[in-house]
Amino acid sequence: MKLYINKLLFLLSAASTSPLFADAQYATFCESVQPYTYNSGDTRAATTTVSIGNAPWIQLDLSGSELAAGATLTIVGDGATQVITSNDLSSNEFSAVFDGSSVSLELSSPGGIRGVTSRVEVSQVKVGLCKDDIVSESICGGIDDRIPSTDVRMGRLSIGGSSCTAWLISEDAYITAGHCGT
């Protein structure tokens, strides 16, 4: 058994230094804010559905909402439900993050109290989609206008998980941008 564990540890240590893993590039986590307009007005009850295209997840900005004492805002998404009270809303003006591209909202108030109303307002929605005008997060902008080079003095330098272009300026010295490796 000990022999197999030693072989496994050797293989794992070899794999961790393999070039296959060293220069891996990861996809950018996409998040954008979409404007949205919903206002229930001052009322005791309201229902609506908020949908944003084919977003993989959705989160509502409820900062303009006001819930009366005893009122609840129930948000139902794919496989999850969140019940928000006035106390919850005063400490956090956002909903939970829900899987999927839409959620349904239901405002309900306790009976018997006349003139006490609530308001649900959704002014923007945070979604798991990239902005249309942003191709990637890069200091070089959204247009990749690089061209291949055969210059043997130029290459990629991997430092601390990031990768930058480097130029060999003498037999044992190179230069790179100041932000590389920080």
C-alpha positions as CSV (number, residue, x, y, z in Angstrom):
1,M,0.0,0.0,0.0
2,K,2.8,2.4,0.9
3,L,4.4,1.9,-2.5
4,Y,1.2,2.9,-4.3
5,I,0.8,6.0,-2.2
6,N,4.4,7.0,-3.0
7,K,3.8,6.6,-6.7
8,L,0.6,8.6,-6.5
9,L,2.4,11.4,-4.6
10,F,5.2,11.4,-7.2
11,L,2.7,11.6,-10.1
12,L,0.8,14.4,-8.4
13,S,4.0,16.4,-7.8
14,A,5.1,15.9,-11.4
15,A,1.7,17.0,-12.7
16,S,1.7,20.1,-10.7
17,T,5.0,21.3,-12.3
18,S,4.0,20.2,-15.8
19,P,3.8,22.9,-18.4
20,L,0.3,21.8,-19.2
21,F,-0.8,23.4,-15.9
22,A,1.7,26.2,-15.6
23,D,0.3,28.5,-18.3
24,A,-3.4,27.7,-18.0
25,Q,-5.6,30.7,-18.8
26,Y,-9.0,31.0,-17.2
27,A,-12.2,32.4,-18.6
28,T,-13.3,35.7,-17.2
29,F,-16.1,35.5,-14.7
30,C,-18.8,37.6,-16.3
31,E,-21.1,39.9,-14.3
32,S,-22.9,42.9,-15.6
33,V,-25.6,45.2,-14.3
34,Q,-28.7,45.6,-16.5
35,P,-31.1,48.5,-16.0
36,Y,-34.6,47.3,-15.1
37,T,-37.8,49.2,-14.3
38,Y,-40.4,47.8,-12.0
39,N,-42.3,49.8,-9.4
40,S,-45.4,48.2,-7.8
41,G,-46.4,51.6,-6.4
42,D,-47.7,51.9,-2.9
43,T,-49.8,48.8,-2.4
44,R,-50.6,45.9,-0.1
45,A,-50.1,43.2,-2.6
46,A,-48.3,42.8,-6.0
47,T,-46.8,40.1,-8.2
48,T,-44.4,40.2,-11.1
49,T,-41.7,38.3,-12.9
50,V,-38.3,39.7,-13.6
51,S,-36.5,38.1,-16.6
52,I,-33.2,38.9,-18.3
53,G,-32.5,37.0,-21.5
54,N,-30.5,33.8,-21.0
55,A,-28.6,34.8,-17.9
56,P,-27.1,31.9,-15.9
57,W,-27.9,33.7,-12.6
58,I,-29.7,36.8,-11.5
59,Q,-29.7,39.2,-8.4
60,L,-32.2,42.1,-7.9
61,D,-31.4,45.6,-6.6
62,L,-34.2,46.3,-4.2
63,S,-32.8,49.6,-2.9
64,G,-35.9,51.6,-3.8
65,S,-38.3,49.2,-2.1
66,E,-40.0,49.8,1.2
67,L,-41.8,47.1,3.2
68,A,-44.3,47.9,6.0
69,A,-44.0,46.1,9.3
70,G,-45.3,42.6,8.8
71,A,-45.1,42.7,5.0
72,T,-43.0,40.1,3.1
73,L,-41.5,40.0,-0.3
74,T,-41.2,36.4,-1.5
75,I,-38.8,35.8,-4.4
76,V,-38.9,32.4,-6.2
77,G,-36.2,31.3,-8.6
78,D,-35.0,28.0,-10.0
79,G,-35.0,25.7,-7.0
80,A,-34.7,28.4,-4.3
81,T,-37.0,30.8,-2.4
82,Q,-36.1,33.9,-0.4
83,V,-38.5,35.6,2.0
84,I,-37.6,39.2,2.7
85,T,-39.0,41.3,5.6
86,S,-38.6,45.0,6.3
87,N,-35.8,44.2,8.7
88,D,-34.0,42.2,6.0
89,L,-34.4,45.0,3.5
90,S,-33.0,47.6,5.8
91,S,-29.7,45.7,6.3
92,N,-29.3,44.4,2.7
93,E,-30.8,46.1,-0.4
94,F,-30.2,43.1,-2.7
95,S,-31.8,39.8,-3.2
96,A,-30.0,36.5,-3.0
97,V,-28.3,35.3,-6.2
98,F,-30.7,32.9,-8.0
99,D,-29.8,30.4,-10.7
100,G,-31.5,31.0,-14.0
101,S,-32.6,34.0,-15.9
102,S,-35.9,34.9,-14.1
103,V,-37.5,35.1,-10.7
104,S,-41.0,35.8,-9.6
105,L,-41.8,38.3,-6.9
106,E,-44.8,38.4,-4.6
107,L,-45.5,41.2,-2.1
108,S,-48.0,40.4,0.7
109,S,-49.1,42.4,3.7
110,P,-50.9,41.3,6.8
111,G,-54.7,42.0,6.8
112,G,-56.5,44.3,9.1
113,I,-54.3,47.4,9.0
114,R,-55.8,50.1,6.7
115,G,-53.5,52.6,5.0
116,V,-50.3,50.7,5.6
117,T,-48.7,50.0,2.2
118,S,-45.4,48.7,0.8
119,R,-43.6,49.3,-2.4
120,V,-41.4,47.0,-4.5
121,E,-39.0,48.6,-6.8
122,V,-36.4,46.9,-9.0
123,S,-34.1,49.5,-10.6
124,Q,-31.4,47.2,-11.9
125,V,-30.5,43.6,-12.1
126,K,-27.1,42.0,-11.6
127,V,-26.7,39.1,-14.0
128,G,-24.0,36.5,-15.0
129,L,-23.5,37.9,-18.5
130,C,-20.6,39.8,-20.0
131,K,-21.3,43.3,-21.2
132,D,-21.8,43.4,-25.0
133,D,-19.0,45.9,-25.5
134,I,-16.4,44.1,-23.5
135,V,-14.7,41.2,-25.1
136,S,-12.2,40.5,-22.3
137,E,-10.7,42.1,-19.3
138,S,-7.4,43.3,-20.7
139,I,-5.1,46.3,-20.2
140,C,-4.7,46.3,-24.0
141,G,-8.4,46.9,-24.7
142,G,-11.1,44.8,-26.2
143,I,-9.5,44.3,-29.6
144,D,-6.8,41.6,-29.9
145,D,-4.6,43.0,-32.7
146,R,-1.5,40.9,-31.9
147,I,0.3,39.3,-34.7
148,P,2.5,36.1,-34.4
149,S,6.2,36.6,-34.1
150,T,9.2,34.4,-34.9
151,D,11.6,36.6,-32.9
152,V,13.5,34.2,-30.6
153,R,14.2,37.0,-28.1
154,M,10.5,37.3,-27.3
155,G,8.4,34.9,-25.2
156,R,5.9,34.4,-22.4
157,L,6.9,34.8,-18.8
158,S,4.8,33.1,-16.0
159,I,5.2,34.7,-12.6
160,G,2.9,34.1,-9.7
161,G,0.0,32.8,-11.7
162,S,0.0,35.6,-14.3
163,S,1.6,35.5,-17.8
164,C,3.2,38.4,-19.6
165,T,5.3,39.0,-22.7
166,A,9.0,39.3,-22.0
167,W,12.0,40.3,-24.1
168,L,15.5,38.9,-23.8
169,I,17.8,41.9,-23.8
170,S,21.1,40.1,-23.2
171,E,22.3,36.6,-22.5
172,D,20.9,36.4,-19.0
173,A,18.5,39.5,-18.7
174,Y,15.0,40.2,-19.8
175,I,12.5,43.0,-19.6
176,T,8.8,43.0,-19.2
177,A,6.0,45.4,-18.2
178,G,6.0,46.8,-14.7
179,H,2.7,45.2,-13.7
180,C,3.8,41.6,-14.5
181,G,4.3,39.4,-11.5
182,T,2.7,41.8,-9.0
